[in-house]
Each structure stands twice: as C-alpha cells, then as structure tokens.
C-alpha cells in the first residue's frame, strides 16, 4: 500500500474525497471484489463520521488511473497517513482512535 501512495500536490477537498469514498463503497458492495465486509463497514463509518483521508490531487498515470488515490484512501484504514476530521488534519491513527467506537 505504501509503495502505491505516491500522489503529489494539494489535497483534494472534502466533498471530492467523500465522493471517491462513496463510489468505492458502492463498487465494493456489489460483491465482485474479494474484500471483507468489515472493510466496507469501516469505510462507511469514516464517511458517516466525516473522516476524510488526505488524497493528493495528482496521482499515478497508468492502466487503472486510480491506484495512487485509492492507496492514499486505504492508508487511513491502516492508521497511516493523514486524515481530516472536524476541519483539522490529524495523523490517521489519531483520527481512528478518536472514532474507536466505530470500528
């Protein structure tokens, strides 16, 4: 995950990150990905709590095009990187601890 989190530039705004998260939840919830339900539930909890991972505006160029942004999104679930919560950038681990009851 860390090797693919290679985005650069200013962070995307909260509305864009929320949209990315909701679209990823929708895609995963279709059941065609080998992923645990708990991961989808964790993403839903982040969206509902207003915790938005830091996703840089410029990412990878390649076949998928979303590898770097989704890697940055996933870092938050691992307690790595940064996330915005209540308008403040925090280490992702701190944001997750503040939301401990959600996971």
N, C-alpha and C positions, 0 to 999 in steps of 0.2 A: 504494500500500500504506500509506504513512504517513498519508494522509488518513483511512483507514478504521480505523486503530489508535487508536480513541478510547475504549477501555474505561476504567473507573474502579474504585476500590475495592481491597480487599486481593487479592493474587494467589491464584489457585486453588492447591490443594495438588497435590503432585507426582503423586499417584495419579489425580486428575481430569485433569490435563494429559496424563499418559500415555494415559489412556483416549481423550481427544479426538484425540491423535496417531494412535493405533492405528486408531480408527474412520475418520479421514481417509485413512490409508494404505489401509485396506480399500476405501473408496469409490473412491479414485483407481485402485487396482489392477484394478478391474473393466474398465477400458479405455474408458469412455464420456466421459472428460474429455480435453480437448486439453492434455496435460501431458507433459513429457519424463520418460522413465524415470529419469533422473538425479535429478529432484526427489523422486520416490518413494524412491529409494535413499538420498538424503540424509536424508529423514525417518526411514527405518528405522535409519540409522546413529545419529541423535540418540537415538532410543528405546533402541537397544541399548547406547549409551554412558551412558545416564542423564542426558542433557542435556535440561532441560525449560524451554521458553520461559516468560517471565513473561506470563501471561494474566490480566488483571484479572477479578474476579468479576462485575462488572456491565459489560455491553456494549450494543450497539445494540438498538433496538426497530425492527423493520421486517419486510418480507416474508420475508427469509431468517432473521433472528434470530441467525445465526452469523457475520455479516460481520466485526464487530469482533474477536471471539475468534480467528477464523482469520487475520485481518490481523496480530494480535499474534504468532501462531504463525509466520507467514511471515516476519516481521521477523528472526527469529533466523537463518533461512536466508540472509538478505541481510547478516548481520553487524550488524544494528541492534537496538536494544532491549537487554533483559537476559535472561539465562538462568541457571537454577540447575544447577550441576554439582558433584557431591560435597558437597552441602549448602550451597554458597556461591553467592550471587548475583554474577554477573560480567557485564561488558559482553558482549553476544553475540559480538562479534568476538574477544574473548579466549577465550571457550569454544570457538569454532570453531578458533582457532589451536592450542589445546591438543589438539584432535582432528584435526589436519591430515591424518594418515594415513588418516582415514576418508572423506575427500571427494576 
